[in-house]
Amino acid sequence: MSVLPTISVIVPSYNVERYISAALESLINQTVVPDEIIIIDDGSTDETKAILERSKASFDFILISTSNQGQGSARNLGIEVASCDYLYFFDADDLLDKYTIGKIKCEILSNEYPDIILFSGESFDDSEYQGGRWVDYKRGFSGFYNNRLSFLKDAYENKSLFCSPCMYVSRRNIWMNRLQFGDGYFEDEGGFYPLIFSCERFLVLDEVLFYRRNRDGSTMTMKFNEKHMQGALSCLSKSLDFKKVNVINGEEAWFFKKRIERQVITYIKTSKSVGANFDFRVLVKAIIEVKSFVFIVKVVAHSLGLSKFSFIKKCNAIMNRWSG
């Protein structure tokens, strides 16, 4: 008789006193409760920790308190503590559909324990949110894949390779001693492709099982700052380091290079927004890795604050003056 897999839920929390109770209730009220809940209070300065300590009287979870080190470090600590077959990373200001854990467990069992299960999410606005950010978190396709290239092709075609760890569940043994989230902001992007390229068997569910809260003051809605720039640089460096020590050949390499291109543009944009100088050594490494003239044009154009087409137009004008 097959045994249902066990799932550890890892929740980093930092200054979410308005949201942590609702997030915790959405975990506890699952039709199939998680086997293990690990909450890492990342040095909160509001009432978050006090709320969690009071909640322990009613809810069974592991609470770890640390100094503020960032969401990525908090998740990495949770990975070290977790003991279940699979890991799910949940944010302390979001919500889960009540059937999520039970649905994922049944799908894992039905599909013979895939390495990663990716599902859809949906955005909703906090009652006091004043911004206009809205992201479509629908996967756009479903299926089981025992071939990474086939998965990448379908995911890329459906524009569904978004990196949020709140929309996938993965085997714990893939993370142990091999993978980590990055430091600072964009930590989820820094860990996503190394995870994908460490998996062999993929299950995609185009079902909304997670609800992301749009709110003022979150790392995704706030204006770019120095931490965003440093996080983007760390993310890009992490991808380049992974590619250096792991052999990725053929068509799969194209997908990894496209991701590096995207991370370079994000790094350039965040650097320009805070008036910081570029780390040209990292940019040169990325250019050498991608090996594309079109990409070089993009890098130079974004560095100069021009669109690709404006840059080409300026180059043509200069060449015309030279030839004339």
Order of alpha helices (4+ residues) and beta strands (2+ residues): beta-alpha-beta-alpha-beta-alpha-beta-beta-alpha-beta-beta-alpha-beta-alpha-alpha-beta-alpha-alpha-alpha-alpha-alpha
